[in-house]
Amino acid sequence: MEQVSHALKVQQHVTTYFEELYQLPYELPKVDLIAIPDFVTGAMEQWGLITYRETSLLYDSAADATSPRQSKSSTISHEYVHQWFGNLVTCKWWDNIWIQEGPATFWSQEGIEEAYKNDPWDMEKQQIYNSITYSLNRDVSVTGRPIVSAATNPDEITAAFDWVIYDKAASIIYTLREAMGKQSFDKATTQFLTKFQFQAADELDFIEAYQNQATADNIKIGETPLDVKALMHPFLKQALYPLLTAKIEGNDIVITQGDRPFLHNADSTLPEAEYNFKYSLVVSSNQNDRAWFSSTASEIRFPKPTGSEIFKLNSGQKGYYRVKYEGKGTLNDELVGNIEKLDEMDRMGVVDDAFNLAISGDITYSAALDTVEYIANGGENSYYVWGVFGSRTSYMRTQLAGTAAGDKFIAYFKNAVSQQFDRFGLEVDSNNDSHIDKKMRSNIVSLSVSFGVEKATEQASAIYKAWKDSDGQLSKRPHPDVAGTVYNLGVSSGTFEDWEFMYAQYAKELVADEKKKYMRAMAATENVTTIDFMLNTLAMDKTIILEQDFFTFINYISYTTVGERMTWDWVRVHWAQLVERFGTNDRNFGRLAPNIANDFKTEYGLWSAADFFQVTEADAGAGEGPRKSTIAQIESNIDWLENYESDILAWLESH
């Protein structure tokens, strides 16, 4: 019963909150939440009977870290939003499944904030970070698809369930709320649900309901009435998003929008689209300026700040677009030179935009690294900025592994990472640390080990050894917030005996979340014989690796250099057997080979992936889209090394 008390608490809070928010009651007399030991889908919102994986519902305070606790809360809240968006009102067809998944992702965060209002979890900022920033970093290729996509066969339907209908759709809904204001937006939501209850709706029905409320409330952006269709439709019906350019002209800041969307590979040929790639946007600055940027406008103007004020577009990083600041010695230099004066979400946005603009070639990597020089000097403590820094530079570190530039990059930023480790360490104060501090500790400890911070690896190794020497006693087990990193280090830097010890813990563990940590640590080895055993024996035995965990386990193994090579070869050798086991309609199976190949960065890797995808084209099924995206990503990886390695090395050598 102890493991379900957390779910019960969250469920009670979100039930009351959503009934009041939507002004419509939950229609059934009760709801049951069931944890299933082996459940391929993470959760399913059947009306009155919501099913979950054990790792999505059950909570054990001794085993669960802060992030999984939040993830479980989010899933419970998400599935309960579906009682309105999904069950009360259903999409007309699968091409509009976003009408169910986008709102569930968007409102689930509000539900969590309500459930933990006495211990705030900072969910408003986390939503920007987890949905908007996340989507902006994925929605960068011509191989991407729109939110409203063709769904004419089972493969297309199952493939639709990805980040696009969850996080990008939630991001566009967030944009709509910001444009309308929460009060008008919430009224429109009630009107939509009331009008279409026990019916089906599509994107035009959704847009109409919110437009009616915006018109009734006389919602304007500047002097222009809000046009909900103009705002939403281009983002719903085509992939990608705009890049805005800002520059100073006299006493004005002039903002323009190009005819092409933002792309990591700027030379890509755009697909034919129903709309041109100029968007209608609500554009904001940190000076509280707000303007409607119509798709037909050539520019908009904001007054140039006076005195010591710093201008930054996309205030709070809430808009679904990127910004480039033009002009040497003007806006960009002011931003970079005064970045520490900005709000943490604006700092996050500046860093995130800079590294993405460097990938696309819109700015140099030297300019992007200038943006984060203050981090190297110890000037940043924000969870969100460090999260973006870690994620964006992870790609650089992967690409530059084994090069002089890669070694110098680690050396340059290592001291700043070490300072953050000193701030958090491995000792967790569960009573006094904030929720965000707990999440940040987990990230910083992991980052410190990956950067080779000696005190981090030494302390983590000592904790692992003490736990192992106690034969896995609970009292000696690392705190859940740092346990994953400790376990991984113990296996990756240890011997076969360490792997055997971790496997023994996995075999006897009953708590699903702790078992998952052991599984991840087992995959950290680079011993060829052990990897072969995991692939050909453990992974193929459903009593050891559950069906729901198969793809997770294979992906974990592929995270190491040796594991990547072996899983790629293993999947190709066993392809026919895997097709027979899972079928081509399984979206997780469809993503398996593309996920492994995504980090390839040589011409040989490109040939290997392209050849395999061509030979098995008939079996692509739900993996057709991911295969195209992976080929584009490998090509981008190759170009990246050719174009940017020397620039990065030169900057590092000069600093």
RARA-V716119 format. One record per helix or strand. SS is the DSSP state (H for helix, E for strand). FROM is the first residue (numbers start at 1). TO is the last residue. If there is no record, write none. Layout:
BEGIN
ss={SS/SS}
from={FROM/FROM}
to={TO/TO}
END
This chain:
BEGIN
ss={H/E/E/E/H/H/E/E/H/H/H/H/H/H/E/H/E/E/H/E/E/E/E/E/E/H/E/H/H/H/H/H/H/H/H/H/H/H/H/H/H/H/H/H/H/H/H/H}
from={2/32/43/49/54/66/85/89/94/98/123/154/163/182/199/203/220/224/228/242/252/281/290/300/313/315/322/331/339/344/365/373/383/404/435/454/474/480/496/512/528/547/561/575/587/603/617/621}
to={22/36/44/53/57/81/85/91/96/115/138/159/180/196/201/216/221/225/237/249/261/285/293/303/313/317/325/337/341/360/371/376/400/424/450/469/476/492/508/522/538/557/573/582/597/615/619/654}
END
